[in-house]
Structures are given as C-alpha cells and as structure tokens.
Amino acid sequence: MNRSDVTTALETALSSVLDRPVTELRGGTRLFDDLHLDSTTMLEMLMELEDSLGLEVDPEELDADDFETVDTFTDFALAQPSAEHGKAA
C-alpha cells in the first residue's frame, strides 16, 4: 500500500459516507474544516477504509492530529498494521 492507494481509498470512502463525490484530494485538504467531517462520519470513513485497505485501527491509538489533513491521515494509515501483514504465510 502506498500514498496513492490511501488517497484513492480515502476519496471512495468519503464519497460513500458524505453521499457526494469527493475527488482530487490534496495533501493539505483539512478533513474536518474543508470537507465538514464530524466524529460520526470519521468513524464511518475508518470502517470503510478497514474494509477497502485492510487496515486494523485500534481506537486507543486514534489522535485528532492524525485526522487534520489528507497528508496526516495518509501518514497515520500507512503506519497502521494491515490485515495482510497480520496473516501467517
């Protein structure tokens, strides 16, 4: 998984939870301020990304700073273990 994969999955997840097209996200796009997310839509977005990217997000590890912008969220997502990494070979 790379930055482009996360951004594409993020656009898809946001389009689904916000019920409107979200495309061409930029690194500096602020998730709460620019896209008008709230805590509920953020959790819905995380569930969508857990399914599409295989992320395993620990709620104890969530920090508001990780959801500031597309870039900070991408860094957060890339640092998370994925379901693929957790499987035995």
C-alpha positions as CSV (number, residue, x, y, z in Angstrom):
1,M,0.0,0.0,0.0
2,N,1.3,3.4,-0.9
3,R,0.2,7.1,-0.6
4,S,-1.8,7.0,-3.8
5,D,-3.6,3.8,-2.7
6,V,-4.6,5.5,0.5
7,T,-5.7,8.7,-1.2
8,T,-7.9,6.8,-3.7
9,A,-9.4,4.7,-1.0
10,L,-10.0,7.8,1.1
11,E,-11.8,9.5,-1.8
12,T,-14.0,6.5,-2.3
13,A,-14.8,6.2,1.5
14,L,-15.5,9.9,1.8
15,S,-17.8,9.8,-1.2
16,S,-19.7,7.0,0.4
17,V,-20.1,8.4,3.9
18,L,-20.7,12.0,2.7
19,D,-23.1,10.9,0.0
20,R,-21.4,13.2,-2.5
21,P,-18.5,12.9,-4.9
22,V,-15.1,13.6,-3.3
23,T,-12.3,13.7,-5.8
24,E,-8.9,15.2,-6.4
25,L,-8.0,15.4,-2.7
26,R,-4.8,17.3,-2.0
27,G,-2.4,16.7,0.9
28,G,-3.3,19.9,2.6
29,T,-7.1,19.4,2.4
30,R,-8.4,19.6,6.0
31,L,-10.8,16.7,6.7
32,F,-12.9,18.5,9.3
33,D,-12.7,22.1,8.2
34,D,-12.7,21.7,4.4
35,L,-14.8,18.5,4.0
36,H,-17.0,19.2,7.0
37,L,-16.5,15.8,8.7
38,D,-17.6,15.2,12.2
39,S,-16.8,12.4,14.6
40,T,-19.5,10.1,13.3
41,T,-18.5,10.5,9.6
42,M,-14.9,10.0,10.6
43,L,-15.7,6.6,12.2
44,E,-17.8,5.6,9.2
45,M,-14.9,6.5,7.0
46,L,-12.5,4.4,9.1
47,M,-14.8,1.4,8.8
48,E,-14.9,1.8,5.0
49,L,-11.1,2.0,4.9
50,E,-10.7,-1.0,7.2
51,D,-12.7,-3.0,4.6
52,S,-11.1,-1.5,1.5
53,L,-7.5,-1.3,2.6
54,G,-7.5,-4.0,5.2
55,L,-6.4,-1.5,7.9
56,E,-6.6,-2.6,11.6
57,V,-7.2,0.6,13.6
58,D,-7.0,0.5,17.3
59,P,-9.4,3.1,18.8
60,E,-6.9,3.6,21.6
61,E,-4.4,4.8,19.1
62,L,-6.6,7.5,17.5
63,D,-5.3,11.0,17.8
64,A,-7.1,14.1,16.5
65,D,-3.8,15.3,14.9
66,D,-3.9,12.2,12.6
67,F,-7.1,13.5,11.1
68,E,-6.1,17.1,10.5
69,T,-5.3,16.8,6.7
70,V,-5.2,14.3,4.0
71,D,-1.4,14.1,4.4
72,T,-1.6,13.5,8.2
73,F,-4.3,10.8,7.7
74,T,-2.3,9.1,5.0
75,D,0.8,9.0,7.3
76,F,-1.5,7.5,10.0
77,A,-3.0,4.9,7.7
78,L,0.5,3.9,6.3
79,A,1.7,3.4,9.9
80,Q,-1.1,1.0,10.8
81,P,-0.9,-2.7,10.5
82,S,-3.0,-4.2,7.7
83,A,-4.8,-7.4,7.7
84,E,-2.4,-8.6,5.0
85,H,0.6,-8.1,7.4
86,G,-1.2,-9.9,10.2
87,K,-1.7,-13.1,8.3
88,A,0.6,-16.0,8.5
89,A,2.4,-17.0,5.3
